[in-house]
């Protein structure tokens, strides 16, 4: 059995608690280097905006339902 260090995952608790409806679903695309964070599943965005710091915010009827964080691996060095 491979040991799992849960300390990093425990750091997600505040993000989930502060997310809309206390729901967070995430996936990472290593090839594109994009972290997808969704606050609603399924998500059907009808609008989006690109911020100055390369984050795409997805909206559904004016509500934030997800993020696409571009260049994700460059934001936090591996420890």
C-alpha positions as a Python dict, from the first residue, in 0.01 Angstrom:
ca = {
    (1, 'X'): (0, 0, 0),
    (2, 'X'): (129, 344, -92),
    (3, 'X'): (134, 588, 201),
    (4, 'X'): (-78, 900, 155),
    (5, 'X'): (7, 1228, 320),
    (6, 'X'): (-326, 1391, 389),
    (7, 'X'): (-189, 1724, 514),
    (8, 'X'): (-205, 1882, 166),
    (9, 'X'): (-562, 1767, 118),
    (10, 'X'): (-668, 1901, 455),
    (11, 'X'): (-577, 2246, 324),
    (12, 'X'): (-877, 2217, 89),
    (13, 'X'): (-1125, 2242, 375),
    (14, 'X'): (-1134, 2626, 384),
    (15, 'X'): (-1178, 2638, 5),
    (16, 'X'): (-1474, 2401, 20),
    (17, 'X'): (-1630, 2582, 316),
    (18, 'X'): (-1610, 2915, 131),
    (19, 'X'): (-1724, 2785, -206),
    (20, 'X'): (-2077, 2845, -327),
    (21, 'X'): (-2307, 2577, -182),
    (22, 'X'): (-2006, 2416, -6),
    (23, 'X'): (-1929, 2202, -309),
    (24, 'X'): (-1598, 2180, -494),
    (25, 'X'): (-1497, 1948, -775),
    (26, 'X'): (-1150, 1984, -928),
    (27, 'X'): (-937, 1822, -1194),
    (28, 'X'): (-594, 1898, -1336),
    (29, 'X'): (-500, 1867, -1702),
    (30, 'X'): (-120, 1824, -1696),
    (31, 'X'): (-83, 1852, -2073),
    (32, 'X'): (-261, 2188, -2084),
    (33, 'X'): (-139, 2285, -1734),
    (34, 'X'): (-490, 2393, -1632),
    (35, 'X'): (-661, 2337, -1300),
    (36, 'X'): (-1038, 2321, -1334),
    (37, 'X'): (-1241, 2404, -1025),
    (38, 'X'): (-1617, 2368, -1040),
    (39, 'X'): (-1871, 2471, -780),
    (40, 'X'): (-2161, 2306, -958),
    (41, 'X'): (-2191, 1978, -1138),
    (42, 'X'): (-2297, 1948, -1408),
    (43, 'X'): (-2192, 2292, -1506),
    (44, 'X'): (-2337, 2474, -1803),
    (45, 'X'): (-2159, 2809, -1832),
    (46, 'X'): (-2335, 3073, -2036),
    (47, 'X'): (-2065, 3337, -1990),
    (48, 'X'): (-1700, 3361, -1889),
    (49, 'X'): (-1427, 3618, -1840),
    (50, 'X'): (-1047, 3603, -1845),
    (51, 'X'): (-883, 3788, -1557),
    (52, 'X'): (-550, 3968, -1571),
    (53, 'X'): (-389, 3681, -1379),
    (54, 'X'): (-493, 3412, -1633),
    (55, 'X'): (-795, 3272, -1454),
    (56, 'X'): (-1111, 3209, -1653),
    (57, 'X'): (-1422, 3262, -1441),
    (58, 'X'): (-1727, 3070, -1563),
    (59, 'X'): (-2080, 3197, -1499),
    (60, 'X'): (-2428, 3050, -1526),
    (61, 'X'): (-2706, 3307, -1510),
    (62, 'X'): (-2471, 3552, -1336),
    (63, 'X'): (-2357, 3303, -1070),
    (64, 'X'): (-1992, 3192, -1053),
    (65, 'X'): (-1994, 2819, -1117),
    (66, 'X'): (-1629, 2746, -1191),
    (67, 'X'): (-1274, 2853, -1260),
    (68, 'X'): (-1007, 2747, -1507),
    (69, 'X'): (-666, 2838, -1366),
    (70, 'X'): (-417, 2860, -1651),
    (71, 'X'): (-46, 2783, -1602),
    (72, 'X'): (-139, 2613, -1276),
    (73, 'X'): (195, 2440, -1212),
    (74, 'X'): (379, 2772, -1221),
    (75, 'X'): (169, 2920, -941),
    (76, 'X'): (289, 2694, -660),
    (77, 'X'): (630, 2527, -669),
    (78, 'X'): (626, 2160, -577),
    (79, 'X'): (745, 2090, -227),
}
